[in-house]
Amino acid sequence: CGHACPQMCHPIDPQHKVAEKRCCEPCRRFPPECRNGHLCPKLCKDPCGECCAKVEPTELPCGHTASSPRCHDVRNEEAILNLAGRCRKMVQYAFKPCGHVRETRCSNARAKLPICPAKCEAALECGHTCRKACGACDGDHACGKKCERILFCGHICDRNCHSGPCGACERQCEVRCYHSNCPKKCNKPVSGHTRLASTGSFTSD
């Protein structure tokens, strides 16, 4: 590798093949595909990998400018094209076939199948709208709202929006007095509530 061996004279590994793999001096090589003469910033023993040195601003095929790209990302036309495919600049784009006009990343707008970030908002039978993203909704709409129908007991159904009856109320019974509270669920039938003088708790008649 060109560096001096830091060890004392040694009969083992006379060709320094093992020592070269463990060399901790600064690397003197140039990263592969680097055309700008950047030295590798790693240690001699480590593989150089991609050149991560920052270079001057580069105009991309999409019309935007990469302010400080890595040397490896602009090494040739193919690399610059791939960098444009990751462009994060925000642009206004009219998505098809939904017709939504939304702000999205340049890379998404230039993709073969741009994904619309707007909400689907298709009207559902429950009265709510579809909560899925427009680009991810395949027609199998989903409602993310709470049911919020008023149950027979007066409580509000807190289940996710559903078809069919709400079912029994699972909330705690709210019947109470000065001494205690009813320990039962709201859906448990009781004919009345009686306080036991000995325990100070509720029971049903």
Secondary structure as UniProt FT lines:
FT   TURN            14..15
FT   HELIX           17..21
FT   TURN            32..33
FT   TURN            44..45
FT   STRAND          58..59
FT   TURN            61..62
FT   STRAND          65..66
FT   HELIX           71..74
FT   HELIX           77..84
FT   TURN            85..86
FT   STRAND          90..94
FT   TURN            96..98
FT   STRAND          101..105
FT   HELIX           106..109
FT   TURN            125..126
FT   HELIX           134..136
FT   TURN            152..153
FT   TURN            186..187
FT   STRAND          193..195
FT   TURN            197..199
FT   STRAND          202..204
//
